[in-house]
């Protein structure tokens, strides 16, 4: 039995197999319509989510399985003081696989240690968001045709953004990647990440102004400034609109640059950009369903 706590839990060869399966699902979705007949996915979300939770539910339903769970901690026995360990032991009696989101870093790992079923980390605090990373990698591979050999700009909240941290750690395993980190000083990428890049001789630079580096980018990964990660309202208000991607800035970019975003979007991408063919964040959300379908099949060891 395997769990998924971090993108690094999977080798690049295993990732390729999951991406190949996801692409086959995309082309032949009816072929997989009954792959999980009789199986149940438990979605244990101690923190609010729209895309991730519904994406998991859509994935399981499209595979012919069923879904149960809760959408916030107030709907669970956590309000009575039940531990994550006890919750997963009970869930293991009811379901075949579990997707868990929790505001505390490491909570899904604690669950996995006591679980009788595969556990998927659906986001833990500012730590990891592995299925978003799988979504990002699948989107890049499907639309660019390869992983590696590009310059990627990551813009916005690079300090608290777990999607950013997971993606960087996953991409360093591919060849010829160059990172450009675009953020205000207060939201810079953590030192442990830049230290890791230096140790592995992976080129990167940190800048504040987005427009200065737009012409260099093959990929731009936008993120929102996360209100829920701030300790005070004043800092959030000061930084929330620091970056806004609009048509003027898009005109500075390469004709084949792609814009990704893990969503939800607030103000950091103007709606006028949505019609630009380089804006692929809604296609990215669709790839999230396909990759989660492939992951569920892989962890349940189901072949079609």
Secondary structure, DSSP 4 states (H G I P E B T S, - for coil): ---BSSGGGS-HHHHHHHHHHHHHHHH-GGGGTTTTTT-EEEEEESS--SHHHHHHHHHHHHTT-EEEEESSGGGSGGGGT--HHHHHHHHHHH-SEEEEEESSTTHHHHHHHH-SSEEEEEEETTTB-HHHHHHHHHHHHHHHSSSSSEEEEEES-TTT-HHHHHHHHHHTTSSSEEEEEE--GGGPPPHHHHHHHHHTT--EEEES-GGGTGGG-SEEEE----GGG-S-HHHHHHHTTS--B-HHHHTTS-TT-EEEE-S--SSSB-GGGTTSTTB-HHHHHHHHHHHHHHHHHHHTT---
